[in-house]
Amino acid sequence: MQGLKSAPGVRSTRRVAPIASRSFLQHVTSRHVAAREQISVQQLVVETVKAVEPVEQQQEQTQVQVVKPVEQEHVVYSFNGNGKASQEQKSNRATTAQKSVAKTVENVEAVEPVEQQQEQKQVQVVKPVEQQEHVVNSTNGNGKASQEQKDSSDTTAQGSVAKIVPQAKVVRNLVFVTSEVAPWSKTGGLGDVLGSLPIALAARGHRVMVVTPRYAEYAEPTYSGTTIDINGNAVGMYHYLHKGVDWVFVDHPCYPRPGGIYADEHGVYGDNQFRYQLLCLAALEAPLQLPLGEQGLYGQDCVFIANDWHAALVPVYLAAKYRAHGVYTKARSVMAIHNLRHQGVFPPGTFPSLGLPDGWYYAMEYQYPPHLRQGAYEEEGRSVNTLKAGISIADRLVTVSPGYAEEIRTWLGGWGMEGMIDARGPVLNGIVNGIDDE
């Protein structure tokens, strides 16, 4: 570094740093020695931990880092006049380092059993049930479990999985009314849903009954001993308890046909209105007159789930014939719409055959717009629309999906009833159909 300019006659000099005193050098040297010894102690700790615990290096390093501040706090260095730590101080530092190492090892060993326990717990949760059962099973002389024990453990595993079913907070008496139910009768998705949904609800703790026509002499259902008189028609009640569900089959000569369920090669059956009117009335009488199992009658506290137009008279009869006379005052009805296209439309002159009070005609009537009218000219498009009555009278409405619930509220899927369905929007819900994996 260039010094200041000298005055005339004075020799120029460079600025030189002052020579350090002996005490200052001793101080600097002592700090340097202390730092090097501190680093060596830290390396000793790290090497010792690595030697003790070769596994889980990341966890060990974490433990070392926790101990480091403790080492630095306990290692206090003092130096003599020669700038070297005394032998006694070195031995103290070594002892402190050994204690720190021992403490570190203890921490690592203390953490290890906890982690092993957690890992074992996780393994026990993840292990298949059959593996756990195999461990419990006794072994033969060769130290191997017998095949019979393995088979029983598989059965136990399947049973334990089947038991994991959420239970309903409020248990209800549910009565499904449907024109078809798999595997006994089926033309489409309606039969599939009614063959599996009641079983799922029964598994949740509900008491479930399914009422459907007896189209043929099915093998499983047997005569319950109960015959109900409905408007002069003797209706026999057949019963089959399966998977916690009471499957009730309504027996009457109008149900068995050589053709299909609803039609044959000549077209739809002309008495379909009577056939499903009889089904709805039998379904409403079954909880009152048909004792089933140890619990006996279902009683009046029921929720009726009417499916499509074939069961749409259930909400109508419930309100017009039963509640009006103090029966089923606490019962509720749900109208489940699977296919709005089929509405159960009949001429207006058939209304008296339904046995409803005269004032209920307008609940059943529906007048089609001119471009959709059928039948006699004097009818002016008026008709008895069974599904329309169920939609307008039921306490709640459900469909097979949220998308379909929105679709039937528009002209795209409302089939002329979108205005009425949209007006009932507050009680309309779309519930996605489940999947039966059995």
C-alpha positions in Angstrom: 0.0 0.0 0.0 1.5 3.4 -1.1 2.2 5.7 1.9 1.6 9.4 2.1 3.9 11.8 0.1 6.9 12.9 2.2 7.9 16.4 2.8 11.0 17.7 1.0 14.2 16.3 2.4 12.4 13.4 4.2 12.7 9.9 2.9 9.4 8.3 1.8 8.3 5.2 3.7 5.5 2.5 3.2 2.8 2.0 5.8 3.6 -1.3 7.6 1.2 -3.0 10.0 2.5 -3.0 13.6 4.1 -6.1 14.9 1.8 -8.2 17.1 2.7 -8.5 20.7 3.5 -11.8 22.3 0.3 -11.9 24.3 -1.9 -11.3 21.2 -0.2 -14.2 19.4 -0.7 -16.5 22.3 -4.4 -15.5 22.3 -4.9 -16.2 18.6 -2.9 -19.5 18.8 -5.0 -20.7 21.7 -8.3 -20.1 19.9 -7.0 -21.9 16.8 -6.0 -24.9 18.9 -9.4 -24.9 20.7 -11.3 -24.8 17.4 -9.2 -27.7 16.0 -9.7 -29.7 19.1 -13.5 -28.9 19.1 -13.8 -30.2 15.5 -11.9 -33.3 16.4 -14.3 -34.0 19.3 -17.3 -33.5 17.0 -15.7 -35.9 14.4 -15.2 -38.4 17.3 -18.9 -38.2 18.2 -20.0 -38.7 14.6 -17.6 -41.6 14.0 -18.7 -43.3 17.2 -22.4 -43.0 16.4 -21.8 -44.3 12.8 -19.9 -47.2 14.2 -22.7 -48.1 16.7 -25.6 -47.6 14.4 -24.9 -48.4 10.7 -28.6 -48.5 9.9 -30.9 -45.5 9.7 -28.1 -43.0 9.1 -30.6 -40.1 8.7 -32.1 -40.7 12.1 -28.6 -41.0 13.7 -27.5 -37.7 12.2 -30.6 -36.1 13.6 -29.7 -37.4 17.0 -26.1 -36.1 16.7 -27.3 -32.7 15.7 -29.4 -32.6 18.8 -26.5 -33.5 21.0 -24.0 -31.1 19.4 -25.2 -27.9 21.2 -24.9 -29.8 24.5 -21.3 -30.7 23.7 -20.4 -27.2 22.9 -22.0 -25.9 26.1 -20.2 -28.4 28.3 -16.7 -28.0 26.7 -15.2 -24.9 28.1 -11.5 -24.3 27.2 -8.9 -22.4 29.2 -5.3 -22.1 28.3 -2.1 -21.6 30.2 0.5 -19.0 29.4 2.2 -21.1 26.7 -1.0 -21.1 24.7 -1.7 -24.8 25.3 -4.5 -26.5 27.1 -3.4 -28.3 30.2 -3.4 -32.1 30.5 -6.2 -31.9 33.0 -8.4 -29.8 30.7 -7.8 -32.2 27.9 -8.9 -35.2 30.0 -12.0 -33.2 31.0 -12.8 -32.6 27.4 -12.3 -36.2 26.5 -14.5 -37.3 29.4 -17.2 -34.8 28.3 -16.9 -36.1 24.7 -17.2 -39.7 26.0 -20.3 -38.7 28.0 -21.8 -37.0 25.0 -21.1 -40.1 22.9 -22.6 -42.3 25.5 -25.6 -40.0 25.7 -26.0 -40.1 21.9 -25.8 -43.8 21.8 -28.4 -44.1 24.6 -30.7 -41.7 22.7 -30.3 -43.7 19.5 -31.0 -47.0 21.4 -34.0 -45.4 23.1 -35.5 -44.3 19.8 -34.9 -47.6 18.1 -37.3 -49.7 20.1 -40.1 -47.1 19.7 -39.5 -47.0 15.9 -39.5 -50.8 15.8 -42.8 -50.9 17.8 -44.3 -48.4 15.4 -43.1 -50.5 12.4 -44.5 -53.6 13.9 -47.8 -51.9 14.5 -48.0 -50.8 10.9 -47.1 -54.2 9.7 -49.9 -55.7 11.9 -52.4 -53.3 10.4 -51.4 -53.9 6.8 -51.0 -57.7 7.1 -53.9 -59.6 5.5 -56.2 -61.2 8.1 -55.4 -64.7 6.8 -51.7 -64.1 7.6 -52.5 -63.2 11.1 -54.7 -66.3 11.5 -51.9 -68.5 10.1 -49.6 -67.2 12.9 -52.2 -68.1 15.6 -52.9 -71.6 14.1 -51.1 -74.5 15.8 -48.6 -76.5 13.8 -47.9 -80.1 13.4 -44.7 -82.0 14.3 -42.9 -80.6 11.2 -43.6 -77.0 12.2 -46.1 -76.4 9.4 -49.7 -75.5 9.7 -52.2 -78.0 8.3 -54.2 -77.3 5.1 -57.4 -77.5 7.1 -56.2 -74.7 9.4 -55.3 -72.5 6.4 -58.7 -73.0 4.9 -60.4 -72.0 8.1 -58.3 -68.9 8.4 -59.3 -67.9 4.8 -62.9 -68.3 5.9 -62.3 -66.2 9.0 -60.6 -63.5 6.9 -63.6 -63.3 4.6 -66.0 -63.1 7.5 -64.0 -60.3 9.2 -64.1 -58.2 6.0 -67.8 -58.7 5.7 -68.3 -57.4 9.2 -66.7 -54.0 8.4 -70.0 -52.3 7.5 -71.0 -48.9 8.8 -74.1 -49.1 10.9 -77.1 -46.7 10.6 -77.5 -44.1 13.3 -81.3 -44.4 13.0 -82.8 -47.8 12.3 -85.9 -47.8 10.2 -88.5 -50.2 8.8 -88.0 -50.0 5.0 -90.5 -51.4 2.5 -89.5 -51.5 -1.1 -92.2 -52.0 -3.7 -91.1 -53.0 -7.1 -92.4 -54.9 -10.2 -89.2 -56.8 -10.6 -86.3 -58.0 -8.5 -83.3 -60.1 -9.5 -82.7 -63.0 -9.7 -86.4 -63.9 -9.8 -87.6 -61.3 -12.3 -85.6 -58.8 -14.4 -85.9 -56.8 -17.6 -83.3 -54.1 -16.9 -81.5 -52.1 -14.3 -84.5 -51.9 -12.0 -84.3 -55.6 -11.1 -80.5 -55.3 -10.4 -80.9 -52.4 -8.1 -83.8 -54.0 -6.1 -81.8 -57.3 -5.9 -78.8 -55.7 -4.1 -79.7 -52.4 -2.5 -82.1 -53.9 0.1 -79.3 -56.3 1.2 -76.9 -53.4 1.6 -79.4 -51.5 3.8 -80.1 -54.6 5.9 -76.4 -55.0 6.6 -76.5 -51.4 8.0 -79.0 -52.5 10.6 -82.3 -51.6 9.0 -85.3 -54.0 8.8 -86.0 -54.4 5.1 -88.9 -55.9 3.2 -89.2 -56.1 -0.6 -92.7 -56.7 -2.0 -92.9 -57.9 -5.6 -95.3 -60.0 -7.8 -94.9 -63.8 -7.9 -94.7 -64.2 -11.7 -93.9 -67.9 -11.5 -93.5 -70.7 -8.9 -90.2 -69.7 -7.5 -88.3 -72.4 -5.5 -87.2 -70.3 -2.5 -90.3 -68.5 -1.3 -92.8 -70.4 0.7 -96.4 -69.7 1.6 -96.5 -67.6 4.7 -100.0 -68.8 5.7 -101.4 -65.3 5.2 -104.0 -64.4 2.6 -105.2 -60.8 2.3 -108.5 -59.8 0.8 -108.0 -56.7 -1.5 -111.3 -55.4 -3.0 -112.6 -58.9 -3.2 -109.4 -60.4 -4.5 -107.6 -63.1 -2.5 -103.9 -62.4 -2.5 -101.5 -64.9 -1.1 -98.3 -63.8 0.6 -95.1 -65.8 0.0 -92.0 -65.2 2.1 -88.3 -65.9 1.8 -85.7 -64.6 4.3 -82.4 -64.1 2.6 -79.3 -62.1 3.7 -81.3 -60.3 6.3 -84.1 -59.2 3.9 -87.7 -60.2 3.9 -88.6 -61.0 0.3 -92.4 -61.0 0.0 -94.0 -62.3 -3.2 -97.6 -61.3 -4.0 -99.5 -64.3 -5.5 -102.5 -63.8 -7.7 -103.6 -65.4 -11.0 -103.1 -62.1 -12.9 -99.3 -62.2 -12.6 -98.1 -65.4 -14.3 -98.0 -65.0 -18.1 -96.5 -67.1 -20.9 -94.9 -64.0 -22.3 -92.8 -61.4 -20.6 -93.5 -59.5 -17.4 -95.2 -56.6 -19.0 -96.0 -57.6 -22.5 -95.8 -60.4 -25.1 -95.6 -60.5 -28.9 -99.0 -58.9 -29.2 -98.1 -55.9 -27.1 -98.5 -54.7 -23.5 -101.0 -56.5 -21.3 -104.4 -54.8 -21.1 -104.7 -55.4 -17.4 -101.4 -53.9 -16.3 -103.2 -51.1 -14.4 -105.0 -53.7 -12.3 -102.0 -55.9 -11.8 -99.9 -53.1 -10.3 -102.7 -51.5 -8.4 -103.1 -54.8 -6.6 -99.3 -54.9 -5.9 -99.4 -51.4 -4.3 -102.4 -52.3 -2.1 -100.8 -55.6 -1.0 -97.5 -53.8 -0.2 -99.4 -51.4 2.1 -101.2 -54.2 3.8 -98.2 -56.4 4.3 -96.6 -54.5 7.3 -100.0 -54.5 9.0 -101.1 -58.2 8.4 -98.0 -60.3 7.7 -96.0 -61.4 10.8 -92.4 -62.1 9.9 -89.8 -63.8 12.1 -89.3 -63.2 15.8 -90.0 -59.4 15.4 -93.5 -60.1 14.0 -95.3 -57.3 12.2 -93.4 -54.3 10.7 -96.2 -52.1 12.0 -97.2 -48.6 10.9 -93.9 -46.9 11.4 -92.4 -47.6 7.9 -90.8 -45.9 5.0 -92.2 -47.0 1.6 -89.9 -46.8 -1.4 -92.0 -46.9 -4.6 -90.0 -47.7 -7.7 -91.2 -46.4 -11.1 -94.8 -46.2 -12.2 -95.7 -49.8 -11.3 -95.4 -48.8 -7.6 -96.4 -45.1 -8.0 -99.8 -45.6 -6.4 -98.3 -46.4 -3.0 -97.9 -42.7 -2.1 -101.4 -42.0 -3.4 -103.1 -44.7 -1.5 -101.0 -44.0 1.6 -102.3 -40.4 1.6 -105.9 -41.0 0.4 -106.9 -44.3 2.0 -104.7 -44.8 5.1 -103.7 -41.4 6.6 -107.2 -40.1 6.1 -108.4 -42.8 8.6 -105.6 -42.5 11.1 -103.4 -45.3 9.8 -99.7 -44.8 8.8 -99.7 -41.3 10.2 -96.0 -41.5 10.9 -95.1 -43.4 7.7 -93.4 -41.7 4.8 -93.1 -42.4 1.1 -90.2 -42.0 -1.4 -90.7 -42.1 -5.1 -87.7 -43.6 -6.9 -87.5 -42.7 -10.6 -85.4 -45.1 -12.6 -86.9 -44.3 -16.1 -89.2 -41.4 -16.5 -90.1 -42.4 -20.1 -92.5 -45.1 -18.8 -95.3 -43.4 -16.8 -98.2 -45.8 -16.6 -100.7 -43.8 -18.7 -104.3 -45.0 -19.0 -107.6 -43.5 -20.3 -109.3 -41.1 -17.9 -112.3 -43.4 -17.7 -110.3 -45.9 -15.7 -110.0 -43.7 -12.6 -113.1 -45.2 -10.8 -111.5 -48.6 -10.8 -108.7 -47.4 -8.6 -111.0 -47.0 -5.6 -109.9 -43.5 -4.8 -112.2 -40.7 -3.6 -113.5 -38.5 -6.4 -111.5 -35.5 -5.2 -108.3 -37.3 -6.0 -108.9 -37.4 -9.7 -106.9 -34.2 -10.4 -103.9 -35.8 -8.6 -104.0 -38.5 -11.2 -104.9 -36.5 -14.3 -102.4 -35.3 -16.8 -103.1 -33.5 -20.0 -100.6 -33.9 -22.8 -99.7 -31.1 -25.1 -101.3 -31.3 -28.7 -98.2 -32.8 -30.3 -98.1 -35.7 -27.8 -101.8 -36.5 -27.5 -103.1 -40.0 -28.1 -106.5 -41.6 -27.5 -109.9 -40.3 -28.3 -110.4 -36.8 -29.6 -112.9 -35.9 -26.8 -110.4 -36.6 -24.2 -108.3 -33.7 -25.4 -105.1 -35.3 -24.3 -106.3 -36.0 -20.7 -105.3 -39.2 -19.1 -104.7 -41.0 -15.8 -101.0 -40.8 -15.3 -99.8 -43.1 -12.5 -96.2 -41.8 -12.3 -97.3 -38.2 -12.3 -99.5 -38.9 -9.3 -96.6 -40.6 -7.4 -94.3 -37.7 -8.1 -96.8 -35.1 -7.0 -97.8 -36.9 -3.8 -94.7 -38.6 -2.4 -92.8 -37.1 0.5 -89.4 -37.4 -1.2 -88.2 -38.0 -4.8 -84.9 -39.8 -5.7 -83.3 -40.7 -9.0 -80.5 -43.0 -10.0 -77.9 -40.3 -10.2 -77.5 -36.5 -9.6 -77.1 -36.0 -13.3 -80.4 -37.6 -14.0 -82.1 -35.6 -11.3 -81.1 -32.4 -13.2 -81.9 -33.8 -16.6 -85.6 -34.6 -15.7 -86.1 -31.0 -14.6 -85.5 -29.9 -18.2 -87.2 -30.6 -21.5 -84.3 -32.8 -22.5 -85.4 -35.5 -20.1 -88.6 -34.4 -18.5 -91.0 -36.0 -21.0 -93.5 -33.3 -20.5 -93.4 -33.3 -16.7 -90.2 -31.1 -16.2 -92.2 -28.2 -14.9 -93.9 -30.2 -12.2 -90.6 -32.0 -11.3 -88.7 -28.7 -11.2 -91.4 -27.3 -8.8 -90.6 -30.3 -6.5 -86.8 -29.6 -6.6 -86.4 -29.0 -2.9 -87.3 -32.6 -2.2 -85.6 -34.1 -5.2 -82.2 -35.9 -4.8 -80.0 -37.9 -7.2 -78.3 -40.9 -5.6 -75.7 -42.8 -7.7 -76.4 -46.5 -8.0 -74.0 -48.7 -6.1 -72.1 -51.7 -7.4 -72.7 -55.2 -6.1 -69.3 -57.0 -6.3 -70.7 -60.4 -5.4 
